[in-house]
Amino acid sequence: MAAAGVALGVAEVVAILTGATTSPLVSVGGAVIDAVPAPVKDFAVAVFSTYDKIALQVGTLLILAVFAAVVGILSLRRMMYGYAGIALFAVIGVLAAVTRHDAPWYAFVPTVAGALAGAGVLRWLLVRPPIETYEQRRFFLRAAGGTLAAAFVAGLTARWWATRRDVEADRAAVRVPAAPDAATPLPAEADANLPDLAPFVTPNKDFYLIDTTLVVPQVSPGDWTLRIHGRVERPLTLTFDELLKRPMIERYVTLACVSNDVGGDLIGNAKWQGVRIADLLDEVRPKAGADQVVSRSVDGWTAGTPTALLRDGRDAMLAIAMNGEPLPIEHGFPVRMVVPGLYGYVSATKWLAELELTSFADFDAYWINRGWAQQGPIKTQSRIDTPRAGGRPPAGQVVIAGVAWAQHRGIAKVEVRVDDGPWQQAKLAAVPSIDTWRQWTLQWTATPGKHRLTVRATDNGGDTQTDAVAPPDPDGATGWHSVQVEVR
């Protein structure tokens, strides 16, 4: 275990020079994320929520510790078993590192350096006189324990150092230009400002984060380019400065993750600013049959969006700002996609690098290969924010409130039911467009005892959300959200 710890620690130190993504822990973790079946991914998100990637790395370390212990026991019989175990570690790490998207040719270096160091420590600790006395045992345990502790500290320090070299200074230097086509002023009555009710505009720090990367990509605006190619008549490459000079729009748009359970919080609303994707597509002139736009992140992640929906008049954009400031790094700085009405897995690519015009018949994007639906229009949904599940409001007048959404269709009606009573129509807050969620409130004369509150919404097309319960897989969860409360 000491040898394995040194191998990982040295690899992390070397990754300071070669890049955080070349660390074996990161590259192997990324390979696991890419290979994991959809049911396993769903389980991880359900159990660990947005901490699923931290759980993956901790789990990887635990598995490695058990593997190292077994190899260590075998090494007592024959040293070659130890070398073979380290070699296996190296092969897995190297393969994972060199096969990552856009991996540098030297991606193997941290793993190889770590493996050599681990082999040296293993030999140092095992090729010594037999431990026969208490003092010899103490010396050995101190040597092994001290080595493992030093490797642990070195690895953590190296990981911190490698990931702290971000582009925050570049982000701070970006000046967001004024958008000629500004967002509709937010109606004063758009936000009820109630405790526990999600605010109409989600602060950047509270906006949900879902992605597949273990290390947040660090892309400098000076290095960023967007390549638009594939089935187009006029391929186009844009720099960040060129993008900033183009006409921009500013809109309030609600984004939602397809993994969001009924009543879940993997959804948020923000004011986005960027360049219309439709204008860029008109410029490159898609060829016949190019019914899919594949967007690629700098780390290779892909999403497939119907070309027709990007050109049907909705405010789909290449966003460069979020709530009046440059995109936060973890939300896709410098450029990401925002498409109203579609779940993020088919539209919301962060750290955008490419748009390729192709067809659904010829290419399946990242999550489509893992069993999710090819196209992901957002379903009509609603949620009760207050009172909370398990809450104990006082008897008398209680405000039931929450949010409802049906992006690019809009919410026409929200109804609430207390226990098995009749549906009561809630009061809807104002909204700037049909592309945002909508707050709703209902005054309830609460009587003592236990009660179940249920909500459902109807969109502007007249479709009421179904009560049929379905999981997020493969195209979004369905059902009515309800909470149990006990009135005092």
C-alpha positions in Angstrom: 0.0 0.0 0.0 2.9 2.3 0.7 4.3 1.6 -2.8 0.9 2.2 -4.4 0.6 5.5 -2.5 4.0 6.6 -3.7 3.1 5.7 -7.3 0.0 7.9 -7.1 1.7 10.7 -5.3 4.6 10.9 -7.7 2.2 10.7 -10.6 0.2 13.7 -9.2 3.5 15.7 -8.8 4.5 15.0 -12.4 1.0 16.0 -13.6 1.7 19.5 -12.3 4.0 19.8 -15.4 2.0 17.6 -17.9 -1.5 18.8 -17.0 -4.1 17.7 -14.4 -5.9 15.6 -16.9 -2.8 13.3 -17.4 -3.0 12.2 -13.7 -3.8 8.4 -13.7 -6.5 9.0 -11.1 -8.2 11.5 -13.3 -7.7 9.7 -16.6 -8.8 6.3 -15.2 -11.8 8.0 -13.6 -12.7 9.7 -16.8 -12.5 6.3 -18.7 -14.8 4.8 -16.0 -17.3 7.6 -16.5 -17.3 7.1 -20.2 -17.7 3.3 -19.9 -20.3 3.1 -17.1 -23.7 1.9 -18.1 -26.6 4.3 -17.8 -28.3 2.4 -14.9 -25.1 2.7 -12.9 -24.8 6.4 -13.7 -28.5 6.9 -12.6 -27.7 5.1 -9.3 -24.7 7.3 -8.7 -26.6 10.5 -9.3 -29.5 9.3 -7.1 -27.2 8.3 -4.2 -24.5 11.0 -4.4 -26.2 13.8 -6.4 -23.7 16.3 -7.6 -21.0 14.7 -5.5 -20.9 11.6 -7.7 -17.5 12.3 -9.2 -16.0 12.8 -5.7 -17.5 9.4 -4.8 -16.0 7.9 -7.9 -12.5 9.1 -7.0 -12.8 8.0 -3.4 -14.1 4.6 -4.5 -11.2 4.3 -7.0 -8.7 4.9 -4.2 -10.4 2.3 -1.9 -10.3 -0.3 -4.7 -6.6 0.5 -5.4 -5.9 0.1 -1.6 -7.4 -3.3 -1.5 -5.6 -4.3 -4.8 -2.3 -3.0 -3.3 -2.8 -5.0 -0.1 -3.4 -8.2 -2.0 -0.4 -7.6 -4.2 1.7 -6.9 -1.2 0.8 -10.2 0.5 1.7 -12.0 -2.7 5.0 -10.1 -2.9 6.1 -11.6 0.3 6.2 -14.9 -1.5 7.8 -13.6 -4.7 8.9 -10.1 -5.6 7.7 -10.6 -9.2 4.1 -10.5 -8.1 4.6 -7.0 -6.8 6.3 -5.8 -10.0 3.5 -7.5 -12.0 0.8 -5.6 -9.9 2.6 -2.3 -10.4 2.9 -3.0 -14.1 -0.8 -3.7 -14.4 -1.5 -0.4 -12.6 0.8 1.3 -15.2 -0.8 -0.3 -18.2 -4.3 0.7 -17.1 -3.1 4.3 -16.3 -1.2 4.7 -19.6 -4.1 3.4 -21.7 -6.6 5.6 -20.0 -4.3 8.7 -20.3 -3.3 8.4 -23.9 -6.8 7.5 -25.2 -8.5 10.6 -23.6 -9.8 13.2 -26.1 -6.9 15.4 -27.4 -4.4 13.8 -25.0 -0.9 15.1 -25.4 1.7 12.7 -26.6 3.4 12.8 -23.2 0.2 11.9 -21.3 1.8 8.6 -20.3 4.6 10.2 -18.3 2.9 10.7 -14.9 1.8 7.1 -14.8 5.2 5.7 -15.8 7.0 7.9 -13.4 4.7 6.9 -10.6 5.0 3.2 -11.4 8.8 3.3 -11.4 8.8 5.1 -8.0 6.3 2.6 -6.6 8.5 -0.3 -7.8 11.5 1.3 -6.1 9.7 1.7 -2.8 8.4 -1.8 -2.9 11.9 -3.2 -3.4 13.3 -0.9 -0.7 10.7 -2.1 1.8 10.8 -5.8 1.0 14.5 -6.5 0.2 15.8 -6.2 3.8 16.7 -8.6 6.5 13.8 -10.6 8.0 11.9 -8.7 10.8 12.6 -10.7 13.9 12.6 -8.1 16.8 10.2 -5.5 18.1 12.6 -2.7 17.1 12.9 -4.0 13.6 9.1 -4.2 13.3 8.8 -0.6 14.6 11.4 0.6 12.1 9.6 -1.1 9.2 6.2 0.3 10.2 7.6 3.8 10.6 9.3 3.6 7.2 6.2 2.3 5.4 3.8 4.5 7.3 6.0 7.6 6.8 6.4 6.9 3.1 2.6 6.5 2.7 1.9 9.7 4.6 4.5 11.6 2.6 3.0 10.3 -0.6 -0.5 11.3 0.5 0.6 14.8 1.4 2.6 15.2 -1.8 -0.4 13.9 -3.9 -2.9 16.2 -2.3 -0.6 19.2 -2.6 0.2 18.4 -6.2 -3.5 18.0 -7.1 -4.3 21.3 -5.4 -1.4 23.0 -7.3 -2.3 21.5 -10.7 -6.0 22.5 -10.4 -5.4 26.0 -9.0 -3.7 27.1 -12.2 -7.0 28.3 -13.7 -8.1 31.0 -16.2 -9.9 33.1 -13.6 -7.6 36.1 -14.4 -8.5 35.7 -18.1 -12.2 35.6 -17.2 -11.9 38.7 -15.0 -10.3 40.5 -18.0 -13.3 39.8 -20.3 -15.6 42.8 -20.8 -19.1 41.7 -21.7 -20.3 43.9 -24.6 -23.8 45.4 -24.4 -26.4 43.3 -26.2 -28.3 45.3 -28.8 -31.2 42.9 -28.4 -31.5 43.0 -24.6 -33.7 40.9 -22.4 -37.3 42.0 -21.7 -37.2 43.8 -18.4 -38.1 41.5 -15.5 -41.7 42.2 -14.3 -41.7 43.3 -10.6 -44.2 40.5 -9.8 -42.1 37.8 -11.4 -40.6 36.9 -7.9 -42.8 36.4 -4.9 -39.7 36.6 -2.6 -41.0 33.9 -0.2 -38.7 31.9 2.1 -37.8 28.5 0.7 -39.2 29.5 -2.7 -36.6 29.3 -5.5 -35.9 32.9 -6.7 -36.9 33.7 -10.2 -33.2 34.2 -11.1 -30.9 31.6 -9.8 -27.5 33.1 -8.6 -24.5 31.7 -10.5 -23.1 30.1 -7.3 -26.4 28.2 -6.8 -27.0 27.1 -10.4 -26.9 23.3 -10.7 -23.7 21.6 -12.0 -23.9 18.4 -14.0 -21.1 17.2 -16.3 -18.8 14.3 -16.9 -15.5 15.9 -16.3 -13.3 15.2 -13.3 -11.2 18.2 -13.9 -12.9 21.4 -15.0 -11.4 22.5 -18.4 -9.4 25.7 -18.3 -9.8 27.5 -21.6 -8.2 30.9 -22.2 -10.2 33.2 -24.4 -7.0 33.9 -26.3 -6.7 30.2 -27.2 -10.4 29.5 -27.8 -11.7 28.9 -31.3 -15.0 27.5 -32.6 -14.9 25.4 -35.7 -18.2 25.0 -37.6 -17.9 22.3 -40.2 -19.3 19.0 -41.6 -22.2 19.1 -44.0 -22.0 22.8 -44.7 -21.2 24.8 -47.8 -19.0 27.4 -46.1 -17.0 26.1 -43.0 -16.3 28.7 -40.5 -13.7 29.2 -37.7 -14.2 31.9 -35.1 -12.0 33.3 -32.4 -13.4 34.6 -29.1 -12.7 38.3 -30.1 -14.5 37.7 -33.4 -17.5 36.2 -31.5 -17.7 39.2 -29.2 -18.0 41.5 -32.2 -21.1 39.8 -33.5 -24.6 41.0 -32.7 -25.8 39.6 -29.4 -29.0 38.8 -27.7 -29.8 38.6 -24.0 -32.6 36.4 -22.6 -33.9 34.8 -19.5 -33.8 31.0 -20.1 -34.4 28.1 -17.7 -32.1 25.1 -18.1 -33.0 21.6 -16.8 -31.1 18.3 -16.5 -32.7 15.2 -17.8 -31.6 13.4 -14.6 -33.8 15.7 -12.5 -36.3 13.6 -10.6 -39.9 14.9 -10.1 -39.6 17.7 -7.5 -35.8 17.8 -7.9 -33.4 20.7 -8.0 -31.3 20.0 -11.1 -32.9 23.1 -12.8 -32.1 26.8 -12.7 -33.0 30.1 -14.4 -30.5 32.7 -15.5 -30.1 35.7 -17.8 -27.9 34.6 -20.7 -26.1 36.6 -23.3 -24.6 35.4 -26.6 -24.8 35.0 -30.3 -27.7 33.4 -32.0 -26.8 30.0 -33.3 -29.3 30.4 -36.2 -27.3 33.3 -37.6 -24.2 31.2 -37.6 -26.0 28.3 -39.3 -27.4 30.6 -41.9 -23.8 31.8 -42.6 -22.3 28.3 -43.1 -25.4 27.1 -45.1 -26.2 23.5 -44.0 -26.5 21.0 -46.8 -29.5 18.8 -47.4 -29.8 16.0 -44.8 -27.8 17.8 -42.1 -30.6 17.3 -39.5 -28.3 17.2 -36.5 -25.8 19.7 -35.0 -23.2 17.9 -33.0 -21.6 20.2 -30.4 -18.2 19.2 -28.9 -16.6 20.3 -25.7 -12.9 20.7 -25.4 -12.8 17.4 -23.5 -14.6 15.5 -26.2 -18.1 15.4 -24.8 -20.8 15.6 -27.4 -24.4 16.5 -27.7 -26.7 16.2 -30.7 -29.3 18.9 -31.3 -31.9 18.9 -34.1 -30.8 21.5 -36.7 -34.5 22.5 -37.3 -35.0 23.4 -33.7 -31.9 25.7 -33.7 -33.4 27.6 -36.7 -37.1 27.7 -35.7 -37.0 31.1 -34.1 -36.2 30.1 -30.5 -33.4 32.0 -28.7 -30.7 29.3 -29.0 -27.3 30.9 -28.5 -23.6 30.5 -27.9 -23.6 32.1 -24.5 -20.6 34.2 -23.2 -22.3 35.7 -20.2 -24.5 34.5 -17.3 -26.4 36.9 -15.1 -24.5 39.9 -16.4 -20.9 38.5 -16.0 -18.6 36.3 -18.0 -19.6 32.6 -17.7 -18.2 31.0 -14.6 -15.4 28.6 -15.4 -17.4 25.6 -14.1 -20.4 26.7 -16.3 -18.5 26.6 -19.5 -16.2 29.6 -19.8 -15.5 31.1 -22.3 -18.4 29.8 -24.4 -21.3 27.3 -24.0 -24.6 26.5 -25.7 -28.0 27.5 -24.4 -31.1 26.1 -26.1 -34.6 26.8 -24.7 -36.9 23.8 -24.5 -34.4 21.0 -24.6 -32.8 19.0 -21.8 -29.1 19.7 -21.3 -27.8 16.3 -22.5 -28.9 17.2 -26.1 -28.1 20.9 -26.1 -26.2 22.6 -23.3 -22.6 21.8 -24.2 -20.1 23.7 -22.0 -16.5 24.6 -22.9 -17.6 24.6 -26.6 -15.0 23.8 -29.3 -16.9 22.5 -32.3 -20.2 22.5 -34.1 -20.5 19.7 -36.7 -23.4 19.5 -39.1 -24.3 15.8 -39.6 -27.3 13.5 -39.4 -29.0 11.5 -36.6 -28.6 8.5 -38.8 -24.8 8.9 -39.0 -23.8 9.9 -35.4 -24.9 9.2 -31.9 -23.8 11.7 -29.2 -22.4 10.9 -25.8 -25.6 10.0 -23.9 -27.4 8.5 -26.9 -24.7 5.7 -27.0 -25.6 5.0 -23.4 -29.3 4.4 -24.0 -30.9 7.8 -23.6 -33.4 9.2 -26.1 -32.1 10.7 -29.3 -34.1 13.9 -28.8 -34.9 15.4 -25.4 -37.7 18.0 -25.4 -38.4 19.2 -21.8 -41.5 17.9 -20.2 -44.1 20.0 -18.4 -43.3 19.8 -14.7 -44.1 21.6 -11.4 -42.6 21.5 -7.9 -43.7 22.5 -4.4 -41.0 24.5 -2.7 -42.9 25.6 0.4 -44.0 24.1 2.8 -41.1 21.6 2.6 -41.7 17.9 2.8 -42.0 17.0 6.5 -42.7 20.6 7.5 -44.9 21.6 10.4 -46.6 24.8 9.4 -49.0 26.4 12.0 -52.8 26.1 11.5 -54.4 29.0 9.7 -53.4 30.8 6.5 -50.4 29.1 4.9 -48.9 29.9 1.5 -48.2 27.0 -0.7 -45.7 28.0 -3.4 -43.4 26.6 -6.0 -42.3 26.7 -9.6 -43.5 25.2 -12.9 -41.8 25.0 -16.2 -42.5 24.0 -19.8 -39.7 25.8 -21.7 -40.6 27.2 -25.1 -44.3 26.4 -24.5 -44.9 28.3 -21.3 -47.1 27.6 -18.3 -50.8 28.4 -18.5 -52.1 27.0 -15.3 -51.0 25.4 -12.0 -53.3 23.4 -9.8 -52.9 22.2 -6.2 -54.7 19.5 -4.4 -54.9 19.0 -0.6 -55.2 15.4 0.3 -58.0 13.9 -2.0 -59.8 17.2 -2.3 -60.6 19.2 -5.5 -57.9 20.8 -7.6 -57.5 24.5 -6.8 -56.0 26.9 -9.3 -52.9 28.7 -8.1 -52.0 32.3 -8.8 -49.2 32.6 -11.4 -46.4 35.1 -11.3 -45.5 37.2 -14.3 -42.8 36.0 -16.6 -40.7 37.7 -19.3 -41.1 34.9 -21.8 -42.2 31.3 -22.3 -38.6 30.1 -22.0 -38.5 30.4 -18.2 -40.0 28.7 -15.2 -42.9 30.4 -13.5 -43.5 30.9 -9.8 -47.0 30.1 -8.4 -48.7 30.6 -5.0 -51.9 29.4 -3.4 -53.4 30.5 -0.1 -54.4 27.5 2.0 -56.5 27.5 5.2 -54.5 24.8 7.0 -56.2 22.6 9.6 -54.3 20.6 12.2 -53.2 17.1 11.3 -51.3 15.4 8.5 -51.9 16.5 4.9 -50.6 15.6 1.5 -50.1 18.5 -1.0 -49.9 17.7 -4.7 -49.3 20.0 -7.7 -49.7 19.7 -11.5 -49.2 22.2 -14.3 -50.7 22.8 -17.7 -48.7 24.3 -20.6 -49.9 26.9 -23.1 -50.7 24.1 -25.6 -53.3 22.7 -23.2 -51.3 19.7 -22.2 -51.4 18.8 -18.4 -48.5 17.0 -17.0 -49.2 13.3 -16.6 -49.5 11.6 -13.2 -47.8 8.5 -14.7 -44.6 7.9 -12.7 -41.5 7.4 -14.8 -37.8 7.6 -14.0 -35.5 10.1 -15.7 -34.2 7.4 -18.1 -34.5 7.6 -21.1 -36.0 11.1 -21.8 -37.0 12.7 -18.5 -39.0 11.9 -15.3 -42.8 12.2 -15.1 -45.4 12.3 -12.4 -46.9 14.8 -9.9 -44.8 16.2 -7.1 -46.3 15.9 -3.6 -45.2 16.6 -0.1 -46.4 15.4 3.3 -46.8 18.0 6.0 -48.2 18.1 9.6 -50.1 21.2 10.5 -49.7 22.2 14.2 
